[in-house]
Amino acid sequence: KSFEPDQELLNLLLEERTKIAAFNKMSETDVYDDKVAGYLSKMKPRNKETLAKVYGFKKENIEIFGDYLIRFITKHLDNQDKK
């Protein structure tokens, strides 16, 4: 179960990427590309250690918006658990 891609999360990550890019004045591809969004939706990182292991996720981005992204993913997962 844990490594199935979460399609709903993937869609949310792709939407959120636009906001993260705008907020941090980065291009969307510098935030993460579609492939990395796919890895994020599979690994579902809830902490920076896991986020750092996501293949292709830029280490410098952990400092820029890592905490935000982890909160975003955790909130989604917690909402799913309630369903």
N, CA and C of each residue as an Amber inpcrd file, in Angstrom:
protein
   249
   0.8350000  -1.2050000   0.0000000   0.0000000   0.0000000   0.0000000
   0.8680000   1.2520000   0.0000000   1.9560000   1.2370000   0.7620000
   2.6990000   2.4750000   1.0000000   3.3420000   3.0620000  -0.2590000
   3.7000000   2.1980000  -1.2230000   4.3990000   2.7540000  -2.3860000
   3.5310000   2.8550000  -3.6350000   2.2280000   2.7460000  -3.4740000
   1.3550000   3.0270000  -4.6060000   1.2910000   4.5280000  -4.7850000
   1.3740000   4.9890000  -6.0290000   1.2310000   6.4330000  -6.2040000
  -0.1730000   6.8620000  -5.7850000  -0.2290000   7.9680000  -5.1150000
  -1.4800000   8.5360000  -4.6360000  -1.9110000   9.5780000  -5.6720000
  -2.8690000   9.1960000  -6.5060000  -3.2510000  10.0550000  -7.6330000
  -3.8010000  11.3920000  -7.1650000  -4.5810000  11.3540000  -6.1060000
  -5.1510000  12.5970000  -5.5730000  -4.0330000  13.5130000  -5.0740000
  -3.0750000  12.9220000  -4.3550000  -1.9390000  13.7000000  -3.8640000
  -1.1200000  14.2380000  -5.0310000  -0.9170000  13.4200000  -6.0380000
  -0.1580000  13.8560000  -7.2170000  -0.8090000  15.0920000  -7.8400000
  -2.1200000  15.0380000  -8.0220000  -2.8360000  16.1830000  -8.6050000
  -2.6760000  17.4240000  -7.7300000  -2.7650000  17.2370000  -6.4230000
  -2.6110000  18.3650000  -5.5040000  -1.1930000  18.9260000  -5.5580000
  -0.2090000  18.0380000  -5.6590000   1.1920000  18.4830000  -5.7280000
   1.4480000  19.2910000  -6.9950000   0.8260000  18.8840000  -8.0950000
   1.0140000  19.6090000  -9.3560000   0.3420000  20.9780000  -9.2870000
  -0.8070000  21.0440000  -8.6150000  -1.4740000  22.3420000  -8.4250000
  -0.6410000  23.2310000  -7.5040000  -0.1660000  22.6290000  -6.4180000
   0.5540000  23.3850000  -5.3960000   1.8870000  23.9000000  -5.9340000
   2.4650000  23.1600000  -6.8610000   3.7480000  23.5580000  -7.4600000
   3.6720000  24.9710000  -8.0380000   2.5500000  25.2940000  -8.6660000
   2.3560000  26.6310000  -9.2340000   2.4300000  27.6930000  -8.1400000
   1.7850000  27.4080000  -7.0070000   1.7740000  28.3600000  -5.8920000
   3.1640000  28.4930000  -5.2690000   3.8340000  27.3530000  -5.0820000
   5.1810000  27.3700000  -4.4910000   6.1250000  28.1640000  -5.3980000
   6.0140000  27.9430000  -6.6910000   6.8690000  28.6450000  -7.6610000
   6.6290000  30.1520000  -7.5900000   5.3650000  30.5490000  -7.5760000
   5.0210000  31.9710000  -7.5370000   5.5110000  32.6040000  -6.2380000
   5.2540000  31.9180000  -5.1250000   5.6160000  32.4470000  -3.8130000
   7.1260000  32.6190000  -3.6790000   7.8900000  31.6560000  -4.1820000
   9.3520000  31.6940000  -4.0460000  10.0530000  32.2850000  -5.2760000
   9.2440000  32.8100000  -6.2130000   9.7770000  33.4230000  -7.4410000
  10.7470000  32.4700000  -8.1580000  10.2780000  31.2330000  -8.3270000
  11.0490000  30.1990000  -9.0260000  10.2220000  29.7360000 -10.2180000
  10.8670000  29.0520000 -11.1460000  10.0860000  28.4220000 -12.2110000
   9.5250000  27.1140000 -11.6590000   8.4200000  26.6490000 -12.2360000
   7.7780000  25.4310000 -11.7440000   8.7150000  24.2290000 -11.8300000
   9.5180000  24.1740000 -12.9100000  10.4290000  23.0360000 -13.0470000
  11.5270000  23.0660000 -11.9860000  11.8550000  24.2660000 -11.4770000
  12.8450000  24.3550000 -10.3940000  12.2570000  23.9170000  -9.0550000
  10.9480000  24.0090000  -8.9250000  10.2880000  23.5380000  -7.7020000
  10.3960000  22.0070000  -7.6760000   9.7520000  21.3400000  -8.6260000
   9.9460000  19.9080000  -8.9100000   9.2410000  19.6170000 -10.2140000
   9.7900000  18.6840000 -10.9870000   9.1470000  18.3440000 -12.2560000
   8.0910000  17.2570000 -12.0260000   7.3930000  16.8930000 -13.0860000
   6.2900000  15.9380000 -12.9690000   6.7630000  14.5960000 -12.4110000
   7.9580000  14.1920000 -12.8290000   8.4960000  12.9040000 -12.3880000
   8.7290000  12.9250000 -10.8740000   9.3220000  14.0200000 -10.3870000
   9.5800000  14.1600000  -8.9490000   8.2500000  14.2360000  -8.1890000
   7.2660000  14.9130000  -8.7550000   5.9350000  14.9560000  -8.1310000
   5.3910000  13.5330000  -7.9860000   5.6410000  12.7120000  -8.9810000
   5.2450000  11.2990000  -8.9210000   5.9310000  10.5720000  -7.7820000
   7.2350000  10.8170000  -7.6280000   7.9790000  10.1770000  -6.5220000
   7.4530000  10.6650000  -5.1700000   7.1570000  11.9580000  -5.0900000
   6.6080000  12.5200000  -3.8490000   5.2800000  11.8480000  -3.4980000
   4.4520000  11.5990000  -4.5140000   3.1400000  10.9950000  -4.2610000
   3.2600000   9.5240000  -3.8900000   4.4020000   8.9140000  -4.2130000
   4.6340000   7.5140000  -3.8110000   5.2360000   7.4390000  -2.4100000
   6.2370000   8.2910000  -2.1650000   6.9710000   8.2100000  -0.8960000
   6.2700000   8.9420000   0.2410000   5.4460000   9.9370000  -0.1200000
   4.6500000  10.6830000   0.8570000   5.4920000  11.1200000   2.0620000
   6.5310000  11.9080000   1.8300000   7.4010000  12.2790000   2.9570000
   6.6710000  13.0950000   4.0170000   6.8830000  12.6810000   5.2820000
   6.3160000  13.4080000   6.4150000   7.4120000  14.0970000   7.2190000
   8.6570000  14.0090000   6.7600000   9.7660000  14.6990000   7.4310000
  10.8680000  14.9850000   6.4100000  11.8080000  15.8220000   6.8070000
  12.8590000  16.2510000   5.8720000  13.7960000  15.1140000   5.4970000
  13.9630000  14.1410000   6.3920000  14.8390000  13.0040000   6.0840000
  14.2920000  12.2320000   4.8820000  12.9900000  11.9680000   4.9110000
  12.3660000  11.2500000   3.7930000  12.3620000  12.1260000   2.5460000
  12.0780000  13.3970000   2.7280000  12.0600000  14.3300000   1.5980000
  13.4250000  14.3350000   0.8980000  14.4890000  14.2800000   1.6760000
  15.8410000  14.2880000   1.1240000  16.1270000  13.0350000   0.2990000
  15.3700000  11.9560000   0.5570000  15.5780000  10.6950000  -0.1690000
  14.7700000  10.6150000  -1.4590000  13.8690000  11.5650000  -1.6660000
  13.0430000  11.5400000  -2.8810000  13.9450000  11.8070000  -4.0800000
  13.9890000  10.8540000  -4.9820000  14.8940000  10.9340000  -6.1330000
  14.5940000  12.1700000  -6.9710000  15.6250000  12.9950000  -7.1880000
  15.4690000  14.1660000  -8.0460000  15.0000000  15.4250000  -7.3260000
  14.6310000  15.2840000  -6.0570000  14.2180000  16.4870000  -5.3130000
  15.4620000  17.2630000  -4.9210000  15.5020000  18.5380000  -5.3170000
  16.7190000  19.3350000  -5.1070000  16.9370000  19.6440000  -3.6330000
  18.1370000  19.3670000  -3.1810000  18.4650000  19.5510000  -1.7580000
  18.2400000  21.0060000  -1.3130000  18.5870000  21.9610000  -2.1820000
  18.4200000  23.3600000  -1.7750000  16.9390000  23.7060000  -1.5640000
  16.0490000  22.9790000  -2.2330000  14.6190000  23.2400000  -2.0780000
  14.0910000  22.7820000  -0.7170000  14.8040000  21.8550000  -0.0820000
  14.4010000  21.4180000   1.2620000  14.4640000  22.6220000   2.1990000
  15.5130000  23.4290000   2.0440000  15.6450000  24.6310000   2.8720000
  14.5800000  25.6620000   2.5220000  14.2730000  25.7930000   1.2310000
  13.3720000  26.8630000   0.7730000  11.9130000  26.5740000   1.1540000
  11.4190000  25.3910000   0.7900000  10.0010000  25.1200000   1.0630000
   9.7410000  23.6990000   1.5660000  10.7810000  23.0570000   2.0820000
  10.6290000  21.6900000   2.5830000   9.5810000  21.5600000   3.6800000
   9.6490000  22.4500000   4.6720000   8.6930000  22.3930000   5.7870000
   7.2690000  22.5650000   5.2910000   7.0960000  23.5110000   4.3860000
   5.7710000  23.7760000   3.8310000   5.2420000  22.5450000   3.0990000
   6.0950000  21.9400000   2.2740000   5.6900000  20.7900000   1.4740000
   5.3310000  19.6080000   2.3710000   6.1160000  19.4000000   3.4230000
   5.8420000  18.3130000   4.3670000   4.4970000  18.5360000   5.0630000
   4.2410000  19.7690000   5.4920000   2.9450000  20.0850000   6.1160000
   1.8110000  19.8310000   5.1280000   2.0180000  20.2240000   3.8830000
   1.0080000  20.0700000   2.8350000   0.6740000  18.5860000   2.6220000
   1.7080000  17.7560000   2.5140000   1.5230000  16.3140000   2.2910000
   0.8910000  15.6670000   3.5270000   1.3840000  16.0310000   4.7120000
   0.8700000  15.4530000   5.9580000  -0.6110000  15.7780000   6.1360000
  -0.9840000  17.0240000   5.8140000  -2.3790000  17.4380000   5.9290000
  -3.2650000  16.5920000   5.0090000  -2.7940000  16.3740000   3.7990000
  -3.5360000  15.5440000   2.8400000  -3.6940000  14.1200000   3.3670000
  -2.6060000  13.5510000   3.8740000  -2.6360000  12.1660000   4.3640000
  -3.5400000  12.0400000   5.5910000  -3.4850000  13.0400000   6.4710000
  -4.3310000  13.0110000   7.6620000  -5.8120000  13.1270000   7.2750000
  -6.0910000  13.9470000   6.2760000  -7.4760000  14.0740000   5.7840000
  -7.9540000  12.7550000   5.1870000  -7.0610000  12.0690000   4.4750000
  -7.4090000  10.7840000   3.8720000  -7.7120000   9.7510000   4.9490000
  -6.9270000   9.7810000   6.0130000  -7.1240000   8.8180000   7.1100000
  -8.4970000   8.9740000   7.7420000  -9.0260000  10.1980000   7.7000000
 -10.3200000  10.4730000   8.3300000 -11.4870000   9.9750000   7.4980000
 -11.2400000   9.7200000   6.2100000 -12.3360000   9.3200000   5.3090000
 -12.8530000   7.9200000   5.6470000
